[in-house]
Amino acid sequence: MKLVIAVLPGRTAPRAQRRLQEGHIAFTRLASSGAFLEQGNTTLLIGVPRTRVEQVLDLLRAASPGEGVAFVVSARRDSLAALEPFARPET
């Protein structure tokens, strides 16, 4: 399993979301801002099997040609099991 983190310009994000939906690819959308792309951004979190990563990247490239950036990271279940829940402060 892979996690694709795509940071897209806000103006091209709706087109990318439509293409992902048409490809039956689920995602989580986060509004983001800052100087990364020097404008209002949208960050998409997309969990897919390794075999679909290129399809996702192709859809993102077609929707936002020459703009945005995508990171692909491993999201294996056994690697997530090592994470500890956040501790709540004692009151």
N, C-alpha and C positions, 0 to 999 in steps of 0.2 A: 504494500500500500504506500502511496506517495501523497504528500500534501503539496499542492501548488498554491503559492501565495503570489497573487497578481496585484500589482499596484498600477492602476490605470487613471488617466485623466478623467475627471468627472463627466466631461462632455461625451466621451466615447464609451463609458461604462454601460449605459443602457443597451447599446448595440451588442456588446460582449455578453451581457446577461441574456439577451434574447437568443443569441447563437448557442450559448451553453444550454439553455432550456430546450431549444429545438433538438440538440444532441442528447437530450435526456441525461444531462450532467448536473448533479446537485451542487450547490455552492452556498456559502454564507457571505453576505455583503456587509461591509463595514465602511462607514463614512470616515474618511481620514483627511488630515490637513497637515500642512507643514511645507518645508522647502524641498522635499525629496524630488518632486517633479515641478516645483515652483508654481503650483496652482492647487485648486481643490481636487482631491483625489478620491478614488473609491478603491478599497482593498477587497479582493475576493479570495476567500479561503475555499479551496476545492480539493476534496479527498477523492482520489481515484486509484484503481489498480495500476500497477506499473505499465501494463499494456495499453492504457488509455492516455498516458501523459502526452505523447506526441499529438494525439487528436485534440486535447485541451489546448496545447500551445498553438497549434494551427488555427483553432477557432479564435483564440485571443489575438494572434497576429492579424488575422483577416478583419477582425472587428476594430482593431486599434493599430493600423500599420505604422511602424516606425515610432510608436509612442508607448510608454508604459514599460514595466519590467516584471519579470516573473522569476520566482525562486522555487526550486523543486527540492523538497526535503523528504527523507525517509520517515514514515509514520507507522512503524511496526508496533503491533500490540504489545509485544514483550518489552520494547523500549519504553513504552508509556507506563508500564506497570511499576517502574522504579520511581515514578514521581510521587512525592508525598503531598497530601492535602495541606493547604495553608492552615497554620495554627491560628486559632482565635485568641486574641488577647484576653487575659483574665480580667474580669471586672470586679 
